[in-house]
Amino acid sequence: MAARNDYIAFLEDGLKHIPEIRLKAMFGGHALYCSERVVGLVNDQTLFIKITPGTTRLLDGKVETGPPYPGAKDAYVMTERELQDAALITRVITACRDDVAPARKKAKKAAKKQQ
């Protein structure tokens, strides 16, 4: 189930203090980007943050994990408590950003030669 607009607005407002953060609708949910790196997904009114070495140091044993959609890898499930802790959520997102490789840029298709 996709996230409702009010939840997306709540996240955008709560995360606006983090530089280079944005949410992008895709695949029926939203992807959370930080510095153009996907650090999490939003689905069913829940923010899921990728499990990386940095996020594990901050969250392991403190928050639940679960898949953002059936068949997906588990991720950390952020509750309202974590989202309201601006210092924690900033550390978590930036740690994830630092662990995730930047997206590869797509090669531009060569223009077809005119005949």
For each residue, the residues with C-beta under 8 A, 3 or more apart:
1: 28 43 44
2: 28 29 30 43
3: 7 8 29 30 42 43 44 45 46
4: 7 8 45
5: 8 9
6: 9 10
7: 3 4 10 11 42 45
8: 3 4 5 11 12 23 30 42
9: 5 6 12 13
10: 6 7 13 14
11: 7 8 14 15 23 32 42 47 83
12: 8 9 15 16 23
13: 9 10 16
14: 10 11 83 84 86 89
15: 11 12 18 21 32 89 93
16: 12 13 21
17: 86 90
18: 15 21 34 89 90 93 94
19: 35
20: 33 34 35 36
21: 15 16 18 32 33 34 93
22: 32 33
23: 8 11 12 30 31 32 33 42
24: 30 31 33
25: 29 30
26: 29 30 31
27: 69
28: 1 2 43
29: 2 3 25 26 41 42 43 68 69
30: 2 3 8 23 24 25 26 41 42 43
31: 23 24 26 38 40 41 42
32: 11 15 21 22 23 38 39 40 41 42 47 49 93
33: 20 21 22 23 24 36 37 38 39
34: 18 20 21 37 39 93 94 96 97
35: 19 20 97 102
36: 20 33 102 103
37: 33 34 96 97 100 101 102 103
38: 31 32 33 41 50 100 103
39: 32 33 34 49 50 93 96 97 100
40: 31 32 47 48 49 50 75 78 93 96
41: 29 30 31 32 38 47 48 68 69 72 75
42: 3 7 8 11 23 29 30 31 32 46 47 48 68
43: 1 2 3 28 29 30 46 48 68 69
44: 1 3
45: 3 4 7
46: 3 42 43 68 77 78
47: 11 32 40 41 42 77 78 83
48: 40 41 42 43 66 67 68 75 76 77 78
49: 32 39 40 55 59 75 76 78 92 93 96
50: 38 39 40 55 75 76 96 99 100
51: 55 56 65 73 74 75 76
52: 55 56 95 96 99 100
53: 56 57 99
54: 57 58 95 96 98 99
55: 49 50 51 52 58 59 76 92 95 96 99
56: 51 52 53 59 60
57: 53 54 60 95
58: 54 55 62 88 91 92 95
59: 49 55 56 62 63 76 92
60: 56 57
61:
62: 58 59
63: 59 76 77 78 79 82
64: 76 77
65: 51 74 75 76 77
66: 48 74 75 77
67: 48 70 71 72 73 74 75
68: 29 41 42 43 46 48 72 75
69: 27 29 41 43 72
70: 67
71: 67
72: 41 67 68 69 75
73: 51 67
74: 51 65 66 67
75: 40 41 48 49 50 51 65 66 67 68 72
76: 48 49 50 51 55 59 63 64 65 92
77: 46 47 48 63 64 65 66
78: 40 46 47 48 49 63 82 83 89 92
79: 63 82 83
80: 83 84
81: 84 85
82: 63 78 79 85 88 89 92
83: 11 14 47 78 79 80 89
84: 14 80 81
85: 81 82 88 89
86: 14 17 89 90
87: 90 91
88: 58 82 85 91 92
89: 14 15 18 78 82 83 85 86 92 93
90: 17 18 86 87 93 94
91: 58 87 88 94 95
92: 49 55 58 59 76 78 82 88 89 95 96
93: 15 18 21 32 34 39 40 49 89 90 96 97
94: 18 34 90 91 97 98
95: 52 54 55 57 58 91 92 98 99
96: 34 37 39 40 49 50 52 54 55 92 93 99 100
97: 34 35 37 39 93 94 100
98: 54 94 95
99: 50 52 53 54 55 95 96
100: 37 38 39 50 52 96 97
101: 37
102: 35 36 37
103: 36 37 38
104:
105:
106:
107:
108:
109:
110:
111:
112:
113:
114:
115:
